[in-house]
Amino acid sequence: MGYDFIDGEHRWIEVGHTRAVRVIVLVWTLRGSIVRPVTAWQAPRKRTIAYLKLKGLT
């Protein structure tokens, strides 16, 4: 979904869903060879609907 360089590190933004089909937005970074989550939140309604349509989950 997106990429940025913040506070001296590369950060990626992704949209995904849980097993219960809860759509979330996740910001993560690589620290060495370890993937580290920075923050996550429930996707807004419009983004949730668009994501579910894209994935064929509606």
TORNUDO-111700 format. One line per field, with one value per atom (N, C-alpha, C): residue number from 1; residue in three letters; atom name; y, z negated, x negated. Coordinates in pm, whole numbers, plus 50000, padded with zeros to 5 digits. Layout:
BEGIN
seq <- c(NUM | ...)
type <- c(ALA | ...)
atom <- c(CA | ...)
v <- c(Y | ...)
w <- c(Z | ...)
u <- c(X | ...)
***
This chain:
BEGIN
seq <- c(1 | 1 | 1 | 2 | 2 | 2 | 3 | 3 | 3 | 4 | 4 | 4 | 5 | 5 | 5 | 6 | 6 | 6 | 7 | 7 | 7 | 8 | 8 | 8 | 9 | 9 | 9 | 10 | 10 | 10 | 11 | 11 | 11 | 12 | 12 | 12 | 13 | 13 | 13 | 14 | 14 | 14 | 15 | 15 | 15 | 16 | 16 | 16 | 17 | 17 | 17 | 18 | 18 | 18 | 19 | 19 | 19 | 20 | 20 | 20 | 21 | 21 | 21 | 22 | 22 | 22 | 23 | 23 | 23 | 24 | 24 | 24 | 25 | 25 | 25 | 26 | 26 | 26 | 27 | 27 | 27 | 28 | 28 | 28 | 29 | 29 | 29 | 30 | 30 | 30 | 31 | 31 | 31 | 32 | 32 | 32 | 33 | 33 | 33 | 34 | 34 | 34 | 35 | 35 | 35 | 36 | 36 | 36 | 37 | 37 | 37 | 38 | 38 | 38 | 39 | 39 | 39 | 40 | 40 | 40 | 41 | 41 | 41 | 42 | 42 | 42 | 43 | 43 | 43 | 44 | 44 | 44 | 45 | 45 | 45 | 46 | 46 | 46 | 47 | 47 | 47 | 48 | 48 | 48 | 49 | 49 | 49 | 50 | 50 | 50 | 51 | 51 | 51 | 52 | 52 | 52 | 53 | 53 | 53 | 54 | 54 | 54 | 55 | 55 | 55 | 56 | 56 | 56 | 57 | 57 | 57 | 58 | 58 | 58)
type <- c(MET | MET | MET | GLY | GLY | GLY | TYR | TYR | TYR | ASP | ASP | ASP | PHE | PHE | PHE | ILE | ILE | ILE | ASP | ASP | ASP | GLY | GLY | GLY | GLU | GLU | GLU | HIS | HIS | HIS | ARG | ARG | ARG | TRP | TRP | TRP | ILE | ILE | ILE | GLU | GLU | GLU | VAL | VAL | VAL | GLY | GLY | GLY | HIS | HIS | HIS | THR | THR | THR | ARG | ARG | ARG | ALA | ALA | ALA | VAL | VAL | VAL | ARG | ARG | ARG | VAL | VAL | VAL | ILE | ILE | ILE | VAL | VAL | VAL | LEU | LEU | LEU | VAL | VAL | VAL | TRP | TRP | TRP | THR | THR | THR | LEU | LEU | LEU | ARG | ARG | ARG | GLY | GLY | GLY | SER | SER | SER | ILE | ILE | ILE | VAL | VAL | VAL | ARG | ARG | ARG | PRO | PRO | PRO | VAL | VAL | VAL | THR | THR | THR | ALA | ALA | ALA | TRP | TRP | TRP | GLN | GLN | GLN | ALA | ALA | ALA | PRO | PRO | PRO | ARG | ARG | ARG | LYS | LYS | LYS | ARG | ARG | ARG | THR | THR | THR | ILE | ILE | ILE | ALA | ALA | ALA | TYR | TYR | TYR | LEU | LEU | LEU | LYS | LYS | LYS | LEU | LEU | LEU | LYS | LYS | LYS | GLY | GLY | GLY | LEU | LEU | LEU | THR | THR | THR)
atom <- c(N | CA | C | N | CA | C | N | CA | C | N | CA | C | N | CA | C | N | CA | C | N | CA | C | N | CA | C | N | CA | C | N | CA | C | N | CA | C | N | CA | C | N | CA | C | N | CA | C | N | CA | C | N | CA | C | N | CA | C | N | CA | C | N | CA | C | N | CA | C | N | CA | C | N | CA | C | N | CA | C | N | CA | C | N | CA | C | N | CA | C | N | CA | C | N | CA | C | N | CA | C | N | CA | C | N | CA | C | N | CA | C | N | CA | C | N | CA | C | N | CA | C | N | CA | C | N | CA | C | N | CA | C | N | CA | C | N | CA | C | N | CA | C | N | CA | C | N | CA | C | N | CA | C | N | CA | C | N | CA | C | N | CA | C | N | CA | C | N | CA | C | N | CA | C | N | CA | C | N | CA | C | N | CA | C | N | CA | C | N | CA | C | N | CA | C | N | CA | C | N | CA | C)
v <- c(49881 | 50000 | 50125 | 50128 | 50248 | 50226 | 50328 | 50323 | 50465 | 50479 | 50611 | 50595 | 50703 | 50706 | 50802 | 50748 | 50828 | 50798 | 50902 | 50887 | 50800 | 50814 | 50742 | 50597 | 50552 | 50413 | 50402 | 50297 | 50270 | 50208 | 50257 | 50203 | 50172 | 50056 | 50012 | 50012 | 50043 | 50043 | 49940 | 49847 | 49739 | 49730 | 49678 | 49649 | 49499 | 49440 | 49297 | 49265 | 49136 | 49099 | 48982 | 48974 | 48866 | 48745 | 48636 | 48516 | 48546 | 48640 | 48678 | 48785 | 48810 | 48906 | 49048 | 49082 | 49219 | 49286 | 49391 | 49457 | 49555 | 49543 | 49627 | 49695 | 49806 | 49877 | 49855 | 49813 | 49782 | 49862 | 49925 | 49993 | 49909 | 49873 | 49788 | 49834 | 49788 | 49821 | 49699 | 49702 | 49599 | 49654 | 49581 | 49617 | 49499 | 49516 | 49402 | 49308 | 49183 | 49086 | 49057 | 49138 | 49117 | 49216 | 49164 | 49250 | 49298 | 49429 | 49487 | 49569 | 49536 | 49621 | 49753 | 49862 | 49994 | 50029 | 50012 | 50038 | 49970 | 49952 | 49895 | 49949 | 49957 | 50002 | 49942 | 49941 | 49892 | 49988 | 49934 | 50017 | 50093 | 50215 | 50291 | 50218 | 50250 | 50181 | 50178 | 50291 | 50296 | 50204 | 50207 | 50121 | 49974 | 49944 | 49807 | 49754 | 49832 | 49790 | 49768 | 49861 | 49848 | 49724 | 49700 | 49584 | 49454 | 49444 | 49322 | 49294 | 49399 | 49382 | 49333 | 49395 | 49358 | 49211 | 49165 | 49028 | 48928 | 48978 | 48891 | 48832 | 48906 | 48857 | 48915 | 48984 | 49040 | 48962)
w <- c(50000 | 50000 | 50000 | 49919 | 49914 | 49845 | 49857 | 49802 | 49766 | 49658 | 49619 | 49542 | 49526 | 49447 | 49332 | 49210 | 49092 | 48979 | 48911 | 48795 | 48825 | 48946 | 48981 | 49018 | 49037 | 49078 | 49184 | 49263 | 49367 | 49301 | 49339 | 49284 | 49397 | 49389 | 49488 | 49426 | 49509 | 49465 | 49548 | 49483 | 49550 | 49495 | 49577 | 49533 | 49544 | 49442 | 49442 | 49355 | 49331 | 49246 | 49156 | 49046 | 48950 | 48992 | 48920 | 48948 | 48935 | 48850 | 48831 | 48932 | 49034 | 49141 | 49086 | 48987 | 48938 | 49017 | 49091 | 49178 | 49095 | 49108 | 49030 | 49121 | 49075 | 49139 | 49046 | 49103 | 49025 | 49078 | 48988 | 49021 | 48961 | 49044 | 48996 | 49054 | 48990 | 49033 | 49017 | 49082 | 49064 | 48974 | 48871 | 48784 | 48788 | 48866 | 48894 | 48985 | 48943 | 49021 | 48958 | 48860 | 48787 | 48833 | 48863 | 48897 | 48765 | 48751 | 48627 | 48657 | 48594 | 48611 | 48539 | 48602 | 48541 | 48478 | 48556 | 48506 | 48599 | 48550 | 48631 | 48579 | 48669 | 48630 | 48724 | 48678 | 48762 | 48879 | 49000 | 49119 | 49114 | 49166 | 49175 | 49266 | 49251 | 49323 | 49475 | 49536 | 49681 | 49725 | 49652 | 49686 | 49665 | 49561 | 49535 | 49650 | 49694 | 49803 | 49931 | 49964 | 50084 | 50076 | 49962 | 49943 | 49960 | 49896 | 49903 | 50045 | 50120 | 50260 | 50343 | 50322 | 50395 | 50372 | 50249 | 50213 | 50241 | 50284 | 50313 | 50188 | 50079 | 49952 | 49916 | 50011 | 49981 | 50054)
u <- c(49918 | 50000 | 49914 | 49809 | 49729 | 49596 | 49512 | 49377 | 49337 | 49259 | 49211 | 49080 | 49008 | 48885 | 48909 | 48923 | 48959 | 48861 | 48818 | 48729 | 48607 | 48554 | 48432 | 48451 | 48575 | 48595 | 48705 | 48695 | 48793 | 48917 | 49035 | 49160 | 49257 | 49316 | 49412 | 49551 | 49652 | 49791 | 49865 | 49932 | 50004 | 50146 | 50236 | 50372 | 50391 | 50452 | 50476 | 50595 | 50617 | 50729 | 50691 | 50764 | 50745 | 50828 | 50816 | 50898 | 51046 | 51080 | 51221 | 51264 | 51181 | 51204 | 51221 | 51143 | 51134 | 51022 | 51053 | 50956 | 50873 | 50741 | 50650 | 50548 | 50497 | 50385 | 50265 | 50153 | 50034 | 49916 | 49843 | 49718 | 49606 | 49507 | 49398 | 49264 | 49157 | 49021 | 48932 | 48819 | 48717 | 48609 | 48575 | 48463 | 48367 | 48262 | 48175 | 48252 | 48265 | 48342 | 48478 | 48517 | 48642 | 48748 | 48867 | 48981 | 49042 | 49053 | 49106 | 49231 | 49344 | 49463 | 49441 | 49485 | 49475 | 49610 | 49718 | 49853 | 49952 | 50074 | 50182 | 50314 | 50413 | 50546 | 50649 | 50772 | 50881 | 50900 | 50913 | 50928 | 51060 | 51061 | 51186 | 51286 | 51411 | 51519 | 51498 | 51465 | 51445 | 51332 | 51223 | 51109 | 51144 | 51221 | 51263 | 51347 | 51445 | 51532 | 51451 | 51361 | 51279 | 51189 | 51130 | 51042 | 51120 | 51235 | 51314 | 51361 | 51398 | 51437 | 51317 | 51201 | 51081 | 51045 | 51059 | 51025 | 51138 | 51254 | 51368 | 51430 | 51426 | 51476 | 51615 | 51679 | 51812 | 51919)
***
